[in-house]
Amino acid sequence: MPAKGVAILGSGIFASEAHLPAIALLGDAIELKAVYSRSNKSASAFARDAQDVLKLKNPLDVYHDEDPEVSLDALLSRSDIVAVIVVLPITVQPGVILKALAAGKHVLSEKPVAPDVAQGRALIKEYEAKYKPKGLVWRVAENFEAEPGFHAARRVIQEGKIGKVTFYNARVVNYIDEDSKWYKTPWRTVPEYQGGFLLDGGVHTIAALRVILPSPFKAVSAFASLAKDILPPHDTINAIVKSEDGSHGLVELTWGAPTASRASQAGNNITVTGTEGWLEVSRANGVMRVSVKTTIRDKDGKPTGQEATEVIEENEVGIQKEIESFLQAIDGSDDGIDHPRGTLVDVAFIQAALNSNGAPVDLVELAKV
């Protein structure tokens, strides 16, 4: 298939440090033609970076809000741009997604699907009613849903290696201070959306569990709090979760570690335990490791007390994979990754946990479209 003309809407840290290298790895499948940002300065800086990373003969066409001749509307009017990748602040994205779809563009928008469930539900309904019937593709760029390492863990469970899943745990402890490049992003410093970093980053972990576990979430009961004053409105969630198959788990999410060592020594991971063994998914240095421990039985089927060990390693390439999946969906080959309805569950989980105050919340009902 010929390279698809694509524009990137947003020129921040993640667009530069994550999306550009991923686009470079996709080679001739994609032709990045333009960038939009609110300011000329940031869009132009991104265009220069893209020229270097993608080895372009000429810089990208630059669009921004400072000149109506090169506005977002002008970019979206171009017939040679068939799709856009939206990497804008969380509260801005819903309006831009609809604007791009209305202009006839396929859309890959960064997670979360929306700032809250109500907005996400409304977006999905409008897309499915007005734009999906026209053949337009909208996907949510949740790279954890595309990571081969999480899919490897899912296959281990599907193949029955650890037996029937009984319980699971997810732990994410992060340290953020005022010198963090992420904290210095203005829309993260004073977030205008629920949960702060818990929404922005927490949806990743929920998406990973959604990929790995064999049964959807049913209910969550949680407490949320603010451990560090610089990270309002909340930075910590501790949750008890039940899945529809009766398995249950604990989810610990915090960006409020008081010291860097509290995060580095936390043992951040996901574990899933079954009747015949367990697995752990951990990440380090761009590699995802799935460690599987299973019961060894004798010829009569009785446990010997010994364990078999299997280790699967996959490079972290979720951003590349999600863009590749999006491009394939445009061509009519849908692998099911990053559908908006799935990513709405991730937002529903965080929203429920933020508001539960210990009471059970029906996630199935909350995430309904």
ROLO-123389 format. One line per field, with one value per residue (C-alpha): residue number from 1; residue in one letter; x, y, z negated. Coordinates in nm, 4 decimals, decimal comma. Each point is the difference from the previous one (the first is absolute). Layout:
% residues N
pos: (NUM | ...) $
code: (A | ...) $
x: (X | ...) $
y: (Y | ...) $
z: (Z | ...) $
This chain:
% residues 369
pos: (1 | 2 | 3 | 4 | 5 | 6 | 7 | 8 | 9 | 10 | 11 | 12 | 13 | 14 | 15 | 16 | 17 | 18 | 19 | 20 | 21 | 22 | 23 | 24 | 25 | 26 | 27 | 28 | 29 | 30 | 31 | 32 | 33 | 34 | 35 | 36 | 37 | 38 | 39 | 40 | 41 | 42 | 43 | 44 | 45 | 46 | 47 | 48 | 49 | 50 | 51 | 52 | 53 | 54 | 55 | 56 | 57 | 58 | 59 | 60 | 61 | 62 | 63 | 64 | 65 | 66 | 67 | 68 | 69 | 70 | 71 | 72 | 73 | 74 | 75 | 76 | 77 | 78 | 79 | 80 | 81 | 82 | 83 | 84 | 85 | 86 | 87 | 88 | 89 | 90 | 91 | 92 | 93 | 94 | 95 | 96 | 97 | 98 | 99 | 100 | 101 | 102 | 103 | 104 | 105 | 106 | 107 | 108 | 109 | 110 | 111 | 112 | 113 | 114 | 115 | 116 | 117 | 118 | 119 | 120 | 121 | 122 | 123 | 124 | 125 | 126 | 127 | 128 | 129 | 130 | 131 | 132 | 133 | 134 | 135 | 136 | 137 | 138 | 139 | 140 | 141 | 142 | 143 | 144 | 145 | 146 | 147 | 148 | 149 | 150 | 151 | 152 | 153 | 154 | 155 | 156 | 157 | 158 | 159 | 160 | 161 | 162 | 163 | 164 | 165 | 166 | 167 | 168 | 169 | 170 | 171 | 172 | 173 | 174 | 175 | 176 | 177 | 178 | 179 | 180 | 181 | 182 | 183 | 184 | 185 | 186 | 187 | 188 | 189 | 190 | 191 | 192 | 193 | 194 | 195 | 196 | 197 | 198 | 199 | 200 | 201 | 202 | 203 | 204 | 205 | 206 | 207 | 208 | 209 | 210 | 211 | 212 | 213 | 214 | 215 | 216 | 217 | 218 | 219 | 220 | 221 | 222 | 223 | 224 | 225 | 226 | 227 | 228 | 229 | 230 | 231 | 232 | 233 | 234 | 235 | 236 | 237 | 238 | 239 | 240 | 241 | 242 | 243 | 244 | 245 | 246 | 247 | 248 | 249 | 250 | 251 | 252 | 253 | 254 | 255 | 256 | 257 | 258 | 259 | 260 | 261 | 262 | 263 | 264 | 265 | 266 | 267 | 268 | 269 | 270 | 271 | 272 | 273 | 274 | 275 | 276 | 277 | 278 | 279 | 280 | 281 | 282 | 283 | 284 | 285 | 286 | 287 | 288 | 289 | 290 | 291 | 292 | 293 | 294 | 295 | 296 | 297 | 298 | 299 | 300 | 301 | 302 | 303 | 304 | 305 | 306 | 307 | 308 | 309 | 310 | 311 | 312 | 313 | 314 | 315 | 316 | 317 | 318 | 319 | 320 | 321 | 322 | 323 | 324 | 325 | 326 | 327 | 328 | 329 | 330 | 331 | 332 | 333 | 334 | 335 | 336 | 337 | 338 | 339 | 340 | 341 | 342 | 343 | 344 | 345 | 346 | 347 | 348 | 349 | 350 | 351 | 352 | 353 | 354 | 355 | 356 | 357 | 358 | 359 | 360 | 361 | 362 | 363 | 364 | 365 | 366 | 367 | 368 | 369) $
code: (M | P | A | K | G | V | A | I | L | G | S | G | I | F | A | S | E | A | H | L | P | A | I | A | L | L | G | D | A | I | E | L | K | A | V | Y | S | R | S | N | K | S | A | S | A | F | A | R | D | A | Q | D | V | L | K | L | K | N | P | L | D | V | Y | H | D | E | D | P | E | V | S | L | D | A | L | L | S | R | S | D | I | V | A | V | I | V | V | L | P | I | T | V | Q | P | G | V | I | L | K | A | L | A | A | G | K | H | V | L | S | E | K | P | V | A | P | D | V | A | Q | G | R | A | L | I | K | E | Y | E | A | K | Y | K | P | K | G | L | V | W | R | V | A | E | N | F | E | A | E | P | G | F | H | A | A | R | R | V | I | Q | E | G | K | I | G | K | V | T | F | Y | N | A | R | V | V | N | Y | I | D | E | D | S | K | W | Y | K | T | P | W | R | T | V | P | E | Y | Q | G | G | F | L | L | D | G | G | V | H | T | I | A | A | L | R | V | I | L | P | S | P | F | K | A | V | S | A | F | A | S | L | A | K | D | I | L | P | P | H | D | T | I | N | A | I | V | K | S | E | D | G | S | H | G | L | V | E | L | T | W | G | A | P | T | A | S | R | A | S | Q | A | G | N | N | I | T | V | T | G | T | E | G | W | L | E | V | S | R | A | N | G | V | M | R | V | S | V | K | T | T | I | R | D | K | D | G | K | P | T | G | Q | E | A | T | E | V | I | E | E | N | E | V | G | I | Q | K | E | I | E | S | F | L | Q | A | I | D | G | S | D | D | G | I | D | H | P | R | G | T | L | V | D | V | A | F | I | Q | A | A | L | N | S | N | G | A | P | V | D | L | V | E | L | A | K | V) $
x: (0,0000 | 0,1251 | 0,1149 | -0,2857 | 0,0172 | -0,0227 | 0,0176 | 0,0816 | -0,2042 | 0,2121 | 0,3710 | 0,0697 | 0,2361 | -0,1849 | -0,0503 | 0,3738 | 0,1477 | -0,2454 | -0,1975 | 0,2806 | 0,2309 | -0,2954 | -0,0951 | 0,3621 | -0,0111 | -0,3098 | 0,1941 | -0,1969 | -0,3352 | -0,0505 | 0,0921 | -0,0079 | -0,0847 | -0,0955 | -0,0105 | -0,2467 | 0,0517 | -0,1547 | 0,3243 | 0,2190 | 0,3112 | -0,0844 | -0,1325 | 0,3118 | 0,2298 | -0,1821 | 0,0276 | 0,3782 | 0,0201 | -0,2109 | 0,2227 | 0,2976 | -0,1635 | -0,1832 | 0,2853 | -0,2310 | 0,1259 | -0,2262 | -0,1552 | -0,3629 | -0,2628 | -0,0714 | -0,3491 | -0,0883 | -0,2558 | 0,1983 | -0,0911 | -0,3422 | 0,1662 | 0,1726 | -0,2627 | -0,1155 | -0,2962 | 0,2419 | 0,1919 | -0,3173 | -0,1098 | 0,2947 | -0,0994 | 0,3484 | -0,0319 | -0,2231 | 0,0631 | 0,1089 | 0,1739 | -0,1286 | 0,2474 | -0,1563 | -0,0962 | -0,2702 | -0,2728 | 0,0647 | -0,0104 | -0,3756 | -0,0762 | 0,2959 | -0,0954 | -0,3484 | 0,1373 | 0,2364 | -0,2699 | -0,2357 | 0,2742 | 0,0073 | 0,3257 | 0,0786 | 0,1067 | 0,2448 | -0,0315 | 0,2205 | -0,1424 | -0,2120 | -0,3017 | -0,1395 | 0,0356 | -0,2956 | -0,2493 | -0,2809 | 0,2142 | 0,1437 | -0,3460 | -0,1230 | 0,3030 | -0,0484 | -0,3702 | 0,0615 | 0,2796 | -0,2017 | -0,3110 | 0,1536 | 0,3510 | 0,0532 | -0,2748 | 0,2025 | 0,2978 | 0,2022 | 0,2236 | 0,0466 | 0,2332 | 0,1367 | 0,3773 | 0,0274 | 0,3446 | -0,0244 | -0,2879 | 0,2330 | 0,3077 | 0,1111 | 0,1096 | -0,3506 | -0,1390 | 0,2592 | -0,1293 | -0,3540 | 0,0961 | 0,1585 | -0,3343 | -0,2055 | 0,2140 | -0,0861 | 0,3579 | -0,0856 | -0,3450 | -0,3101 | 0,0779 | -0,0831 | 0,1559 | 0,2258 | 0,2006 | 0,1245 | 0,2419 | 0,1180 | 0,1960 | 0,1421 | 0,2049 | -0,0782 | 0,1632 | -0,0094 | 0,3050 | -0,1733 | -0,0477 | -0,3510 | -0,0866 | 0,1241 | -0,2612 | -0,2476 | -0,3175 | 0,1355 | 0,1253 | -0,3521 | -0,2250 | -0,3521 | -0,1103 | -0,0646 | 0,2855 | 0,2996 | 0,2778 | -0,2312 | -0,2141 | 0,2847 | 0,2226 | -0,2258 | -0,2055 | 0,3111 | -0,0052 | -0,3731 | 0,0410 | 0,2781 | -0,2246 | -0,2820 | 0,2286 | 0,1443 | -0,2990 | -0,2457 | -0,3086 | -0,1218 | -0,0107 | -0,3288 | 0,0381 | 0,2551 | 0,0192 | 0,2750 | 0,1397 | 0,1750 | 0,2159 | 0,2604 | 0,3398 | 0,1974 | -0,1405 | 0,1510 | -0,2103 | -0,3650 | -0,2743 | 0,1059 | 0,3194 | -0,0741 | -0,2566 | -0,0265 | -0,2705 | -0,1581 | -0,1346 | -0,2315 | -0,0213 | -0,3053 | 0,1455 | 0,0283 | 0,3741 | 0,1082 | 0,3028 | 0,1754 | 0,1043 | 0,2422 | 0,0700 | 0,1946 | 0,2040 | 0,0474 | 0,3115 | 0,1911 | 0,3436 | 0,1380 | 0,1039 | -0,3620 | -0,0808 | 0,3152 | -0,0245 | -0,3770 | 0,0168 | -0,2432 | -0,1650 | -0,3133 | -0,0496 | -0,2760 | -0,0516 | -0,1878 | -0,0762 | 0,3104 | 0,2533 | 0,0542 | 0,1623 | 0,1690 | 0,0324 | 0,2793 | 0,1643 | 0,3593 | 0,2192 | -0,2509 | -0,0648 | -0,3082 | 0,0597 | -0,2713 | 0,1157 | -0,2202 | 0,0150 | -0,2132 | -0,0616 | 0,1701 | -0,2172 | 0,1012 | -0,1390 | -0,3034 | -0,0741 | 0,1131 | 0,2109 | 0,3687 | 0,0756 | 0,2257 | -0,0558 | 0,0638 | 0,1253 | -0,0506 | 0,1181 | -0,1290 | 0,1594 | -0,1409 | 0,1321 | -0,2263 | -0,1345 | -0,3585 | -0,0010 | 0,1335 | -0,2521 | -0,2975 | 0,0782 | 0,0537 | -0,3324 | -0,1740 | 0,1377 | -0,1090 | -0,3495 | -0,0212 | 0,0786 | -0,2811 | 0,1993 | -0,1187 | 0,1931 | -0,2256 | 0,2704 | -0,0793 | -0,3737 | -0,1549 | -0,2504 | 0,2833 | 0,1921 | -0,3164 | 0,0246 | 0,3414 | -0,1412 | -0,3002 | 0,2316 | 0,1985 | -0,3159 | -0,1647 | 0,3088 | 0,0256 | -0,3609 | -0,0614 | 0,1092 | -0,0138 | -0,3399 | -0,0237 | -0,0512 | -0,1523 | 0,2546 | -0,2138 | -0,2785 | 0,2317 | 0,1807 | -0,3166 | -0,0385) $
y: (0,0000 | 0,3551 | 0,2076 | 0,1775 | 0,3770 | 0,0745 | 0,3115 | 0,0100 | 0,2351 | 0,0891 | 0,0665 | -0,0760 | -0,2387 | -0,3192 | 0,0940 | 0,0660 | -0,2711 | -0,2846 | 0,0510 | 0,1217 | -0,2996 | -0,2371 | 0,1634 | -0,0305 | -0,3766 | -0,0341 | 0,1106 | 0,0296 | -0,0873 | 0,3595 | 0,3423 | 0,2692 | 0,3201 | 0,2632 | 0,0987 | 0,2181 | 0,1656 | 0,2987 | 0,1965 | 0,0513 | -0,0412 | -0,3491 | -0,1213 | 0,1251 | -0,1640 | -0,3288 | 0,0342 | 0,0351 | -0,3021 | -0,2031 | 0,0924 | -0,1342 | -0,3155 | -0,0960 | 0,1124 | 0,2193 | 0,2114 | 0,2839 | 0,0906 | -0,0742 | 0,2563 | 0,2012 | 0,0984 | 0,1990 | 0,2340 | 0,3207 | 0,0346 | -0,0912 | -0,0852 | -0,2958 | -0,0927 | -0,3468 | 0,0430 | 0,0684 | -0,3168 | -0,2094 | 0,1315 | -0,1656 | -0,2953 | -0,1554 | -0,0528 | -0,3003 | -0,0455 | 0,1890 | -0,1049 | 0,2124 | 0,0583 | 0,2978 | 0,0780 | -0,2303 | 0,2652 | 0,1267 | -0,3326 | -0,0749 | 0,3128 | -0,0559 | -0,3641 | 0,1021 | 0,2835 | -0,2408 | -0,2620 | 0,2666 | 0,0923 | -0,3606 | -0,1024 | -0,3281 | 0,0683 | -0,1563 | 0,1963 | -0,0389 | -0,1616 | 0,0512 | -0,0190 | 0,3063 | 0,1848 | -0,1906 | -0,2723 | 0,2353 | 0,1740 | -0,3299 | -0,1514 | 0,3025 | -0,0135 | -0,3691 | 0,0407 | 0,2849 | -0,1885 | -0,3190 | 0,1837 | 0,2550 | -0,0938 | -0,3753 | -0,0658 | 0,2186 | -0,2309 | 0,2305 | -0,1663 | 0,1388 | -0,1766 | 0,1017 | -0,0186 | -0,2144 | -0,1479 | -0,2488 | -0,1676 | -0,0542 | -0,1177 | -0,3511 | -0,0763 | 0,0357 | -0,2078 | -0,2679 | -0,0109 | -0,0260 | -0,2998 | -0,1755 | 0,0224 | -0,0932 | -0,3111 | -0,1090 | -0,0017 | 0,1527 | -0,1589 | 0,1966 | 0,3567 | 0,0542 | 0,3350 | 0,2745 | 0,3042 | 0,3144 | 0,2410 | 0,3314 | 0,2319 | 0,3114 | 0,2927 | 0,3433 | 0,3225 | 0,3565 | -0,0609 | -0,2770 | 0,0802 | -0,1433 | 0,2189 | 0,3093 | -0,0507 | 0,2802 | -0,2020 | -0,2688 | 0,2449 | 0,1360 | -0,2714 | 0,0912 | -0,3622 | -0,2644 | -0,1904 | 0,1876 | -0,2486 | -0,2831 | 0,0533 | 0,0927 | -0,2930 | -0,2333 | -0,1013 | -0,1803 | -0,2535 | -0,0591 | -0,0553 | -0,2521 | -0,1927 | 0,0171 | -0,1656 | -0,2648 | -0,1165 | -0,2518 | 0,1676 | 0,3627 | 0,2102 | -0,0094 | 0,2287 | 0,2100 | 0,1342 | 0,2503 | 0,2917 | 0,2952 | 0,2657 | 0,2690 | -0,0922 | 0,2877 | 0,3519 | 0,0749 | -0,2696 | 0,0982 | -0,1019 | -0,3600 | -0,1982 | -0,3364 | -0,2758 | -0,3292 | -0,2218 | -0,3412 | -0,1363 | -0,2857 | -0,1511 | -0,1567 | -0,3539 | 0,0403 | 0,0654 | 0,3114 | 0,2165 | 0,2993 | 0,3058 | 0,2514 | 0,3166 | 0,2989 | 0,2879 | 0,1244 | -0,1862 | 0,2248 | -0,1042 | -0,1475 | -0,3175 | -0,0681 | -0,0298 | -0,1776 | -0,2617 | -0,0502 | -0,3029 | 0,1442 | -0,2893 | -0,1925 | -0,3491 | -0,2449 | -0,3143 | -0,3092 | -0,3489 | -0,1441 | 0,2789 | 0,3710 | 0,2579 | 0,3350 | 0,2776 | 0,2495 | 0,2754 | 0,1177 | 0,1770 | -0,0198 | -0,3733 | -0,1678 | -0,3299 | -0,2585 | -0,2521 | -0,3097 | -0,2488 | -0,3126 | -0,3078 | -0,3222 | -0,3066 | -0,3688 | -0,2707 | -0,0296 | 0,3703 | 0,0806 | 0,3114 | -0,0821 | 0,3211 | 0,1082 | 0,2814 | 0,0466 | 0,3408 | 0,1755 | 0,3495 | 0,1993 | 0,3312 | 0,2575 | 0,3408 | 0,2907 | 0,1089 | 0,0897 | 0,3426 | -0,1372 | -0,2858 | 0,2251 | 0,2253 | -0,3048 | -0,1445 | 0,3319 | 0,0114 | -0,3602 | 0,0829 | 0,2783 | -0,2658 | -0,2186 | -0,2413 | 0,0447 | -0,1855 | 0,1356 | 0,2071 | 0,3431 | 0,0100 | 0,2972 | -0,2186 | -0,1992 | 0,3073 | 0,1444 | -0,2830 | 0,1331 | 0,3467 | -0,1535 | -0,1918 | 0,3099 | 0,2094 | -0,2663 | -0,0359 | 0,3765 | 0,0232 | -0,3337 | 0,0965 | -0,3704 | -0,0735 | -0,2536 | 0,1515 | -0,2006 | 0,0407 | -0,1800 | 0,2524 | 0,3000 | -0,0873 | -0,0634 | 0,2024) $
z: (0,0000 | 0,0685 | -0,2959 | -0,1734 | -0,0382 | -0,3725 | -0,2149 | -0,3686 | -0,2169 | -0,2996 | -0,0409 | -0,3643 | -0,1746 | 0,0834 | 0,3642 | 0,0369 | -0,2199 | 0,0646 | 0,3187 | 0,2258 | -0,0635 | 0,0451 | 0,3303 | 0,1133 | -0,0582 | 0,2198 | 0,3060 | 0,3224 | -0,1595 | -0,1096 | 0,1324 | -0,2658 | 0,1837 | -0,2558 | -0,3648 | -0,1877 | -0,3372 | -0,1685 | 0,0360 | 0,3042 | -0,2144 | -0,1253 | 0,3358 | 0,1786 | -0,2551 | 0,0474 | 0,3789 | -0,0313 | -0,2304 | 0,2417 | 0,2901 | -0,1926 | -0,1425 | 0,3191 | 0,2270 | 0,2070 | 0,2891 | -0,1080 | -0,3357 | -0,0727 | 0,0877 | -0,3134 | -0,1214 | -0,3107 | -0,1557 | 0,0539 | 0,3683 | 0,1449 | 0,3313 | -0,1657 | -0,2595 | -0,0972 | 0,2352 | 0,2849 | -0,0785 | -0,0163 | 0,3389 | 0,1741 | 0,2167 | -0,0136 | -0,3771 | -0,0645 | -0,3721 | -0,3091 | -0,3190 | -0,2882 | -0,2838 | -0,1773 | -0,3623 | -0,1365 | -0,0211 | 0,3540 | 0,1775 | 0,0192 | 0,2024 | 0,2305 | 0,0560 | 0,1156 | 0,2146 | 0,1756 | 0,0551 | 0,1363 | 0,2470 | 0,1212 | -0,1687 | -0,1702 | -0,3606 | -0,2432 | -0,3256 | -0,3040 | -0,3112 | -0,1988 | 0,2265 | -0,1815 | -0,3329 | -0,1489 | 0,0798 | 0,1029 | 0,2621 | 0,1181 | 0,0359 | 0,1961 | 0,2309 | 0,0700 | 0,0692 | 0,2435 | 0,1758 | 0,0349 | 0,1209 | 0,2390 | 0,1039 | -0,0321 | 0,2628 | 0,2379 | -0,0360 | -0,2221 | -0,2574 | -0,3502 | -0,2388 | -0,3398 | -0,0295 | -0,3131 | 0,0634 | -0,2880 | 0,1823 | 0,2960 | -0,1930 | 0,1060 | -0,3577 | -0,1393 | 0,2858 | -0,0781 | -0,3589 | 0,1318 | 0,2178 | -0,2983 | -0,1802 | 0,3057 | 0,0478 | -0,3538 | -0,1259 | -0,3398 | -0,0206 | -0,0914 | -0,1063 | -0,3663 | -0,0943 | 0,1360 | -0,1073 | 0,1713 | -0,1636 | 0,1452 | -0,2290 | 0,1660 | -0,1246 | 0,1438 | -0,1153 | 0,1273 | 0,2197 | 0,1964 | 0,3676 | -0,0313 | -0,2969 | 0,1841 | 0,2715 | -0,0870 | 0,0539 | -0,2349 | -0,2642 | -0,0518 | 0,1465 | 0,1040 | -0,0080 | -0,2630 | -0,1573 | 0,1372 | 0,0699 | -0,1095 | 0,3099 | 0,2335 | -0,1007 | -0,1956 | 0,3021 | 0,1307 | -0,2843 | 0,0321 | 0,3735 | -0,0683 | -0,2391 | 0,2536 | 0,2566 | -0,2309 | -0,2030 | 0,1484 | -0,1456 | 0,0007 | -0,3148 | -0,1872 | -0,3012 | -0,1857 | -0,3530 | -0,0720 | -0,1931 | 0,1618 | -0,1631 | 0,0552 | -0,1420 | 0,1557 | 0,0041 | 0,3425 | 0,1682 | -0,0475 | -0,0009 | -0,0789 | 0,0468 | -0,1666 | 0,0411 | -0,1854 | 0,1470 | -0,0409 | 0,3276 | 0,0948 | 0,3476 | 0,1554 | -0,0322 | -0,3799 | -0,0116 | -0,1865 | -0,0537 | -0,1476 | 0,1989 | -0,1532 | 0,1974 | -0,1279 | 0,1350 | -0,3540 | -0,1148 | -0,2461 | 0,1303 | 0,3212 | -0,1858 | -0,1023 | 0,3703 | 0,1176 | -0,2766 | 0,0183 | 0,2270 | 0,2512 | 0,1823 | 0,0823 | -0,1385 | 0,0873 | -0,2077 | 0,1101 | -0,1232 | 0,1705 | -0,0357 | 0,0428 | 0,2229 | -0,0464 | 0,2557 | -0,0646 | 0,2048 | 0,0123 | 0,2541 | 0,2824 | -0,0448 | -0,1393 | -0,1812 | -0,0632 | -0,2621 | -0,0308 | -0,2894 | 0,0239 | -0,2135 | 0,1091 | -0,0459 | -0,0065 | 0,2276 | -0,2262 | 0,0215 | -0,3523 | -0,0718 | -0,0517 | -0,1850 | 0,2848 | 0,2482 | 0,3691 | 0,1116 | 0,3314 | 0,0891 | 0,2964 | 0,0956 | 0,2398 | 0,0941 | -0,0899 | 0,3385 | -0,0884 | 0,1635 | 0,3265 | -0,0155 | -0,0735 | 0,2981 | 0,2198 | -0,1189 | 0,0734 | 0,3549 | 0,0591 | -0,1282 | 0,2576 | 0,2625 | -0,1343 | -0,2164 | -0,3593 | -0,2724 | -0,2759 | -0,1706 | -0,1473 | 0,0698 | -0,1837 | -0,1890 | -0,1551 | -0,1079 | -0,1549 | -0,2552 | -0,1038 | -0,0683 | -0,1779 | -0,2322 | -0,0983 | -0,0378 | -0,2165 | -0,2173 | -0,0499 | -0,1149 | -0,1726 | -0,3536 | -0,0823 | 0,1523 | 0,2854 | 0,3464 | 0,2849 | 0,2814 | 0,2566 | -0,0488 | -0,0185 | 0,3254 | 0,2012 | 0,3187) $
